[in-house]
Amino acid sequence: PGKAIGGVINLTTRPPQKTDAFRPDAKLQTSYSTYDTRNHFARVDGGYEALNYGLSYRDYSTDGYLRNNAADIETIAGRIGLLLPSDGFVRLSGSHTDKLREIPVKNDPSRADYDSDYPVVKDEYASYAANQDPRREKDLSLIRLDAEQPSPWGNWKLGVYRKGEDQVYKFDPDHLQGRPSSAEDATTDWITWQGKLQNEVELSDHSLTLGLEMARLFMDDDGDDQERERTYAAFAEDEWRILPTLTLKTGLRYDYQTIWWFNENVRTGERIDPDKGENVEKDYSQLVPKSFLTYELDNWAEVLRDTSISFGVSRIWTPREYCSV
C-alpha cells in the first residue's frame, strides 16, 4: 500500500494442490518450556482431485517473564479450495482467534507491593500497579475469498476479505491511563472490508502489473456500524530484468481516501473544533511514485548465494493529521 515506509512483508500462500488419494495428512505437536509455556498444535490437510481442504487449531499459554505478563491465545483456522479446469482456482478461508494478554505492572523494590519472585520493573517503565490487574482481551475473526485465473491477457488475481476485531481493556480498580473508567472500559469494535483486483502480464524482459484496490473501515458505536475510513486506489508496476542479475521495479499508485475524524477530546469531552459536529469528514488524494533497483550477488562468491543489494527511491504519503488542521 501507499503508506509503506520502509517496505512490506509479502506472505504468498500456496495455491490448492491436486491430490489423487482421499487419505488426509494429520499433524499433532506439543511443547512445554520455561515460565509454564505450553504450545499445542493440531492440523489436518486433505482433498480429492480438484477439491482441497485444511483445518488447524493452536492453543498457546504462558505465565510470562515479568509480573502480570501471562498470555492465553487460541486460534482455529480452516480453508476449502477448488481447482478450476482452466488452471485457476477459487479458495475460501477463515480463522478466529481469542487472545488474552496481561499488561506488565510496576515491581519496584521501593514499593510496598514489591514481589521478589519477579524481575524489577521501575515505576517509570510501567503504567499500572499490581492490584489494578490490567489485561487486554481481543477477538479477531477473518474470512477471505481468493481467486486466480491465467488467461491470454495475463494472470488475473482477486482477493476479498472481511475482518472483525473486538478488543477490551480490563483493570481493577477504576483507572485507565489517568482517567476514570469502569471495570470494562476502552472497548473497541472494528470491521474492515477490503478487496483487490490485479492483472500480471509478461512482456519479454518486463512484467507489468495493473490493479485496483478498495478498503472500508467501520467502528461499532452502540450497535451502529459507523464508517471511519474509506480508500480507493489504482496502481501500476513494471518489473524490468535489465540483466540476469539486475532488476528495476518502478511503480505509480493513486490513493483517494476519506477519513471521518472524531471531533472530541476523549479526556476532557470537549470539541476539538467547536464549529463542527461530532465527526469531521475530510478527503485526501495523492500520487505516489515508487522505484526499487536490485542487484543479485550470487555470481560473486558461493558465500553470497541468495544475497542481493537494493536501492530504492519512493514517495511516502499518509494523511494522518489532527481533524482541526
Rosetta blueprint (number, residue, H / E / L):
1 P L
2 G L
3 K L
4 A L
5 I L
6 G L
7 G L
8 V L
9 I L
10 N L
11 L L
12 T L
13 T L
14 R L
15 P L
16 P L
17 Q L
18 K L
19 T E
20 D L
21 A L
22 F L
23 R L
24 P L
25 D E
26 A E
27 K E
28 L E
29 Q E
30 T E
31 S E
32 Y E
33 S E
34 T L
35 Y L
36 D L
37 T E
38 R E
39 N E
40 H E
41 F E
42 A E
43 R E
44 V E
45 D E
46 G E
47 G E
48 Y E
49 E E
50 A L
51 L E
52 N E
53 Y E
54 G E
55 L E
56 S E
57 Y E
58 R E
59 D E
60 Y E
61 S E
62 T E
63 D L
64 G L
65 Y L
66 L L
67 R L
68 N L
69 N L
70 A L
71 A E
72 D E
73 I E
74 E E
75 T E
76 I E
77 A E
78 G E
79 R E
80 I E
81 G E
82 L E
83 L E
84 L L
85 P L
86 S L
87 D L
88 G L
89 F E
90 V E
91 R E
92 L E
93 S E
94 G E
95 S E
96 H E
97 T E
98 D E
99 K E
100 L E
101 R E
102 E E
103 I L
104 P L
105 V L
106 K L
107 N E
108 D L
109 P L
110 S L
111 R L
112 A L
113 D L
114 Y L
115 D L
116 S L
117 D L
118 Y L
119 P L
120 V L
121 V E
122 K L
123 D H
124 E H
125 Y H
126 A L
127 S L
128 Y L
129 A L
130 A H
131 N H
132 Q H
133 D L
134 P L
135 R E
136 R E
137 E E
138 K E
139 D E
140 L E
141 S E
142 L E
143 I E
144 R E
145 L E
146 D E
147 A E
148 E E
149 Q E
150 P E
151 S E
152 P L
153 W L
154 G E
155 N E
156 W E
157 K E
158 L E
159 G E
160 V E
161 Y E
162 R E
163 K E
164 G E
165 E E
166 D E
167 Q E
168 V E
169 Y E
170 K E
171 F L
172 D L
173 P L
174 D L
175 H L
176 L E
177 Q L
178 G L
179 R E
180 P L
181 S L
182 S L
183 A L
184 E E
185 D E
186 A E
187 T E
188 T E
189 D E
190 W E
191 I E
192 T E
193 W E
194 Q E
195 G E
196 K E
197 L E
198 Q E
199 N E
200 E E
201 V E
202 E E
203 L E
204 S L
205 D L
206 H E
207 S E
208 L E
209 T E
210 L E
211 G E
212 L E
213 E E
214 M E
215 A E
216 R E
217 L E
218 F E
219 M E
220 D E
221 D E
222 D L
223 G L
224 D E
225 D E
226 Q E
227 E E
228 R E
229 E E
230 R E
231 T E
232 Y E
233 A E
234 A E
235 F E
236 A E
237 E E
238 D E
239 E E
240 W E
241 R E
242 I E
243 L E
244 P L
245 T L
246 L E
247 T E
248 L E
249 K E
250 T E
251 G E
252 L E
253 R E
254 Y E
255 D E
256 Y E
257 Q E
258 T E
259 I E
260 W E
261 W E
262 F E
263 N L
264 E L
265 N L
266 V L
267 R L
268 T L
269 G L
270 E L
271 R L
272 I L
273 D L
274 P L
275 D L
276 K L
277 G L
278 E L
279 N E
280 V E
281 E E
282 K E
283 D E
284 Y E
285 S E
286 Q E
287 L E
288 V E
289 P E
290 K E
291 S E
292 F E
293 L E
294 T E
295 Y E
296 E E
297 L L
298 D L
299 N L
300 W L
301 A L
302 E H
303 V H
304 L H
305 R L
306 D L
307 T L
308 S E
309 I E
310 S E
311 F E
312 G E
313 V L
314 S L
315 R L
316 I L
317 W L
318 T L
319 P L
320 R L
321 E L
322 Y L
323 C L
324 S L
325 V L
